[in-house]
Amino acid sequence: MTPKNRILTAFKWALAGALLLIVGLSLSLYVFQDRICNAVLNEVGKQFKEPVYFKNADLAFWATFPNLAVNINEVRINDAFPNPKKQGKLLSAKRIRLIFNPWDLWNENYHIKVVELKKGELNLRISKNGATNYHIFRPSPNANSSPLTVKISSFRTLDFKVNYLNAADNQIAKTTLQEMTFSGAMNNLNFALMARGDFNLNEIQSGSVVMIRNKPVKVNLSLDIDASQGRIQFPTSKVLIAGIPLNLGGIYSPDSMNILLSAFSLPLTDVVNKLSLESAQKEVQTYKGRGTVDFRLRLSSNPSHPKTAIDCRFEVNKGHLQEPIKHTHITGLSMKGSYTSNGEPEKDQIRLSNLKFKSVAGLFKANLTIHNFINPNLKGSAHGALDLEIVNKLFKNDYLNQVTGLAKLKADFDLDLARNVRVHRVNGTLQLNNVGFKALNDHRTFERINGIFTLRGSEVGIEGATLSINRSDVALDGRFGNVYNYLSNSGNLQVDCKLESQNLFVEDLGKTTREEKRENVGKQFVLPKNIDGIIALKAQHISYENHSFYQLGGNISLGEGVLNFPSLSFRNGGADILGSVNIREDAPEHLLISAKLHSGNIHFAPFFREWNNFDQEVITAQQISGIAQTELDFFAPFDLIGGIELHEIKVNARIKVLNGSLRNVKALEEVASSLKTNTGKLLIGKKNLENFERNLNNIAFRTLENTLVIERGVLTIPNMRIESSAMNLELSGTHSFEQQIDYRIKFDFRELLGEDRDAEFGLVMDDGTGPKIYLRMYGHLDDPVIEWDKFSKKQDLKEQLVQEKETIKSILKTEFGVFKNDSTVKEIKETKETKEVVRVNFHSPKVENKAEKTKAVTPAPKENKLKSKLNQWKTEQNQSNVSVVVKKG
């Protein structure tokens, strides 16, 4: 065998052996993993006096090779408070990994090399009575030994939160340990603990005041631990907070503490760029300048005063900053500040004294003191001018995306900022010059804000204030009262002001658009429930969903979720409209609108165009003209997302139309087409039908009056007589919002005869006794059914019979005196009719061929047959001459 073959053979055997070893180890671990996990968990569990809950445990070898790991998944340990009702979660973790040397486990030596905590939370709580929740380990049987019988070399955290929640001192500290390692001989009573890595200071809060928020920290510390005394010593070391180097040192013991965090002569530009605003690092440029900052923070306690005392001092000297965007300068910046606390937040205090600087806006000076972090008291004074853009960049506001403009402030104030704001003293003025801002998650942009705002106690006076919101402009003058209680949600804002606008778009006023409201699951009230007062409104143009209202004026009365316009006037679609409107919000984003309006000059064509033909195509702006006078009672629920709830609308409209016309209306063409049957042509005549159809294409009428009612989604038209150029008819019916119609039409048969209905001897007078045509049009408007209306004809006959009975009674009373004691029966008063009379005198000796024409008189209706017979008898008794009367009609 050649050397090459021997090497290959040896390699193959080695590879086979390694594979066999891997398979053997994997198989062994798989077979014995339950026993290994149980052994480890039983040993670790002996350390705890509180139960440890977990979902499952598994074994990992190749992921931690050459070490062996036991993964405990979904771990939870409850608080160790004496009162079980107060129990919460002390610790929770997605995974706790215990890493061992395999040979240590084989020898039953439970030495944990690393405890890894991943994606979890540790909450260290102190209750109001001083009880703690973190005493979860069993006490050591030997006072001189460590309480841990299991040896641990290090802890490692991956995205693990540690929170300190002290209800006794009302203090909170929240951190996230992104990647931290703590290592040392933790089983010894005295050992050095190394702490390395990165974590984030999420929040440090005292009382209701947040001191620090969202600052990154990098540490590399060596701590001397004396477990027997519970003492921790911090040799002076460097820590980086937001990239700024600070010195940390001190000592901690169970009954005392003295820890110092300090830095001197820090460059002002570093502090501004790294500490003052979170987005500064994202700027293309950073602040430039000069000046220094001194900082010193001391934490202390002792047996006589066990609560932690905080004494923080900071000072800015000879500051000069250049803003990176517009390169504006802040010069002469100086300030002294302090924060003191003795562990009782109601006695905490922040003081900013002798703050002053100069900018393009001018000189600014201020002093500020905040006492009592439980119910803060704010006291101080401010005088001078501010460039708001610079202020916003220095002290970034989480709710504002951008701020521009200048502000001049002169104020002295002393007020309590508790739930009920109490104003001891607020006096001053604020003048805004061309201020603009845009809030986060808000589609509105506020620009060109100007005006003078006067503060007197809890009242704000506004003089000459103007602003633009997107496309809208607003001018405001007036007074707002009870402002501070309103801002703290403990009282109603009192309003008395005047609001004017040239252009006001309603969609500019809301924080969210209609599309955004549709996407949001929850709804909120939009009309204020805590504003009372009156606003005098005057707007040249208001736009809402493509509808325009001009010259709008009137007072707005504000109440609890109610807007009331007791006297409102405006122009819309060319019409002058007056009346009152009431808007009430009965549920979030759901309004109840009621109105009483009237107008005397509604021109149909422009009004139909303004309202998009009221979302129908039966009669459009191109087909209708005329002027309407109307009185309208209106009620409708309105949803800000869905719009008007059509089936809940209630309308009562008294309407009078003058000089109206309808052109080329398809529904009227359907009526004419329905008569074009063989019977209709034979009865009416083809020429008359063509004339009738032509007349219906262009109908004109002088006056039309009726009262229309809308309820439950149906328009009801009471019976009305329409006298038009095409024909005279009676119309009634219903028309639903789903375009279902049921119209009943009645007209005289003679209306179809056109010009042929008059004889060659002159105009034929209509006495109303000719045949009637009854039509019914029903079904869907796009495909209506037109048929003879037998029901209406039957009803008309009944009414005629009743009328005929009354006529007979009137004749009997007039001619024979019957029913003369019955006041309900009226006598007939004869009127003279228009007629032509030809007289032939048979007693004259001379025959004349010349006929005399008498003067025409007013026409009378055709006589009843019974009355005609009675008149004939009376005439025969008294007649001495013979006259022949020839009458057409």
Phi, psi and omega in degrees: 000131182285158178304322181297317181293321178298320179295315180298319180295317178297320180296319180297316179295323178294317179296318179296321178295319179296316178298320179295321178295316180298313180297319180296317179295315180298317180294319179296315179296322179294319182289319187259008186296324180296318180293320180295314181297317180296321180296316180294314183294323178295320181290316180292322182297337178294342183281342188255140172263347175257146181293146177248122182258141176207161183279309179198173178222145178217169184251138177231134179234308186290331179290337181240017182310135009270010182270165178248139183232141172252118180264122177252117189257145178052064185269144177213134173232127182279164177301152179257032177294146178299325181271113184295339180292337182268006185291134170231207179262119171283313182220139171217144181206141175293324178206136168243120181253127176254116185255126183237161164278128184303324182290329176296317178295321180299325180268011180058034174258101187275068177265111181272115181288317181218134167254115184253123179253121185236129174048072179208199185206136175240120182247108178267111187246145170233122184284174182296332179268008175094359179288146181247158184251005191248012176272082187249352182267149177289142179293149180286139178293338180248120184295338182266009180240165179290147177292344181268120175272340175272130182279129178235130181267325183200159172242143175227135180244142176230107179053056184241130183266138175234121183238137176247115186238101185253099180285335180293318180259001180057048180233144183225136172224125181235131180226161171233116180273094183298307178208097182235147176231130176240120184226152179162173178278079191287349177276349179274154177288327178237122180205163176262126180255123177263129178239116181226146173136196184236138171216169183240130173278096182293317183193136168235122187227138174238119185064233179257010183253126178273124183270315182224144178214130172055063176239128179283145181228138177235128184230153171211085190246153171238115184251137176265118185253130172241094186293330181293327180259352184067033186250142178233127179247133180254099171299145183302123183220166178267135169233148179251116175250113184056034178082002180260125182284129178230150179266129180239131177197161178148193183216146178227135174220167183301331183248001180203163181202143175208097184237134183236129174240120188211162173199144181230147178056040173292139176298129181303321182296325178295316180297315181295312185288330186255333184254320194286330180217139186288330184270004184299322182295340182274349179292147177298323178235161177244169178297140175244159178152206182209177185117165183229159177230131173252139184218136178211126180233123180238130174251128184214155173199162178205170183303326181284337177222084187291338180287145183291126176258140180240131177227108183241130178233138176215152185209138175248131184235132170049049183281141176214117182237144174244120181291136192283339186271302181262358179061030174281158188245144168245120184239161177061033183281124177211152182191146170238136181218161178206153172224125180232142179208140178248022181089359176241099187305333180291349177249005179294155182208136170243133180229128172243113184241146177055040173285125178206149175194169181230132179227186179298336179283339181129193182276141179227134177227144180203152171225138185215137176224133175241119178253152169061098183278356174275308174237082191300140172247127182249125183221139178165193180211153178214132181218128175135193185243147182230137167272107189294333178294318178293317180300318181295325179286325179287318182239080187300130177263132184293343186254352182248130179277321179204151178218135177224167175107177183243148177225134175248125187233136173217103187208149170236136187215151176204106184211153176262130183256045176278192180302316173259107182295128179243121183262115174276320180197123171217115177220136177161179178227149176230122178246124180256137181230107176055047180275143175217150176202159176221127181272157177292145179056038180221125183283351183275145172239121180264125184223164174049051177273120180225157176145169178244127182243123183252129180253123175225103183063236180259021182243139177242123175260141183239129181229120175062034181280134176224151176199161175239136177238106187054248180268356186263152175233146183221138172239134189224133172222143176152210188215140173237127181247161179058040188295314189290320176295326177296316181294334179264013178059035180236013180187167181269141175283132178261125187239135172211095187210171179240129182238127179233152180204144172273319179220123181227116178256119187300324181293344177283343188276332182275151181290326181243150177279169178298323179297319179293325178295322179297324182285332181284134180285313182279155177242153181228155176292138181254330176275133185294138177259356182233036175230126178236148175141195184228137174239123175275115187255135175215113184227131178286326182209126174236132181243133176218113179050053175069014174250138185246136177236128186244154175050049182275131181212150179150171179266142174251122176260122183256136176221204182284094180069026183226136169244123182238127177248089186292331180216105188235141175222143179194168175245137178211128181061030180083001183255142174270122187236133179234156175153204181226150180222139176231130180236122181232135179262109182267344177208161182307124177061026178232117187248144172252116185249125175232144184210148169235110186231153175212152180208147179248004184214053175278109176273121190301313187301305179292329180292319176296321178295319181299322184254027173051044179056025178054037176056039174218164184237011180290309178231119183252175181298333180280349186251352186231146173211168182129175180237136181242142169248128187217151169236125191237128168251121190228139172216134179202135168284145184223124176258131185297338179262311185274344181089199182290135176276097193301321186282355176256003180291139172231121183226137170232109187241115174267117192230142175227123183253132179243136175051051181270160176208148176233133184232129172055050178272122186298322182298324178287328175297325178297322178298313180296320181295329182292341180270352183277055174257170179299319179295317181297318180295322180290320184282318187263323184104136183298319182296318179295322178296320179294319177296319180298315180295321180294321179294326180290340179288342179212092183258133176235140177217144183283313185219140176214129181229140176190170174240114182264144182232132174241125178202139181054037175077018183229131173269123180252128180248107176297161183300132179217152179261129180245116177255110186232176180292334181276317183188165172256130183211167173244137186225141172205166177153192180226155180213114183271163178292345175271013178067027171270125186241158172207089182256144175237127186236136181225132176207163180286143178302324182298340179296339181274349186275352176060221184286338182290351183284347181262136183280169182288344180276356180138187183289132177275120181280130181275118179264006175079009183256003180286174181292152181247152175252127179243120179237150174231128177243119183214171183104200178281143185300327181286339180214069186284156173259128180242124183212169177293137183264088182291325182297312180295324179297317179298317179297321179296319179298320177299316180294324179294321178297318178297318181293324179295321177298318179295325179294318179298317178299318180296322179295315180297323179290321183288316188270326187236358177080009177289151180059026183288345175269359181262108183288343181283343179265121184263144176284153179269127177254115186285136174243147182283144182251160176283128180202160172256133185239129173246119183253133175237118182263108182281347182266354181279135180292337183249126180271125179248132179273353182278124180267139176267141175251124177279161180289136180292140177238178184295134181293155177232156179289158180298139184282151173295148183298319180297316180294323178299318180295317179297317178296326180296317180298318182293323182293319181297328180288328187254351188286128178250334177245160180257124177234142177246124180251121178254123184225134178259130174131000000 
